[in-house]
Amino acid sequence: MIKIATFILGFCVSIPAIAQTVRINGTIKNTKDSVICFLKTSSEVTSGLNAEKRYKAKLDGQGRFVIDLPVNDISQWMIEINQGYDVFNLIPDENLNLSITCDSTGINSTKASGPHADNFNYFSYFLQEESKGFPRNELVEKIEILDIPGYLNLHKEIAAYNLNKLARYKKSYNLTKAYYKWLKTYYEYLPATLAIHRARAKRKSLDSKVFDLLTAGLKNDIYAAKNSSLYNDILDYYMHVKFNGVKYPIDVASFIDFVKTTPFHSSIKQAAITRQMIAIATLVSDSLYTQKLQYFKQNVTDQDYVKLATNARETVLKQRSLVVKENISKAKLLGQIFKKYGGKIIYVDFWGSWCAPCRAEMANSAILSKKLDGKNIVFLYLGYKDDKEKWTSARKDLKIGGEHYLLDAQMIAEANELFGIYGAPHYAIIGKDGTILQKNASWPTPVYGELEKLLKE
């Protein structure tokens, strides 16, 4: 059974926080698989970055498994087996007993039992109730014709519906106060976050009226700044537009000086500054980063944010020391595609017709392609977990240039393993000699500078 949730947003270095774990004891029924994968699909609260790692557990003869997962904040995760996948939320320190049932179409249900079951099982309830109120086929058709205000209002309507269902669930089940508050915050900021993606796709994000509309709900919400990646996405959009009209690269020192002048609470300003500090962790030299970090520490007093920024650089340096260059020849099936473009830089876009952020980024991808027209680079678009008819139709509707291939199940498995894909969109960069330069590359707008630099080498 295919399950699509509006929780999935589309998407890099994974920055560790204070280590906490959730232990899951589970059983899978009706599967021939010997391994189950878990992967985090939501971005980190402050940095906005995504994890790149799959966590695997072996199944015994009865389909049982035990796994400890790093869960530092309330976050969305995915179970993945060959038959399909399912999505859910995990909460720090809430260990679970799971029963997963499969059928011929995939994972049919994922249910928890025990002390924290009601928190976990809410997500399945949410998916079922939202699909009743807003059938996906009807929703997709409606969304295609909406302008930005209409799109925002529709998602506000969906959020209000989900909040009503949440309140009903809370009356009947033992939903904790902490999780309830987090969910209410999630629904509050989800519409604007989705509408920002839409505005970017329609090249309307810098329109003053659209900007005012999408940031109208941005307020001094200290709880959200510490607990909601959606809130911080909207905050980042606000700051970046106001600072320099969304131009790259961002000079962190100048950005810090600007943020200090904005009418937000000190802790919220620090959240915005920290995201940009983390963003340059992979981009600058050691001497320049040290200089920027010193100025950052002069303006950020929250030690949680200081640790995040410091850990970001330490993580980058550690990963650089451990890097083992991999070649596309490692992938038997995908390698047959990639080798056709030997001698060129390849910018790979894993996308799906079903993925709203994927579709939203195609306009920016077209701009990127035009900027690099005539250069020694190929734009490779790989259909990910898609239906051939819908994929073909989307290519025509979106007028996507470049090279296109629809991945089958075996190719998807190769891609997941080689590039650490957790969902779409996902981008990668492959060098002229077939070396994988970036398994999780930047999105089409910010990646321009990186590609230009590679093309000059």
Helices and strands as residue ranges (DSSP letters): E 21-29, E 35-40, E 54-58, E 64-70, E 75-81, E 84-90, E 96-103, E 106-113, H 117-133, H 136-144, H 148-172, H 177-201, H 208-214, H 222-227, H 229-244, H 252-259, H 266-279, H 286-299, H 303-322, G 328-330, H 334-338, G 339-341, E 345-351, H 356-371, E 377-383, H 388-398, E 403-406, H 409-419, E 426-430, E 436-438, H 448-456
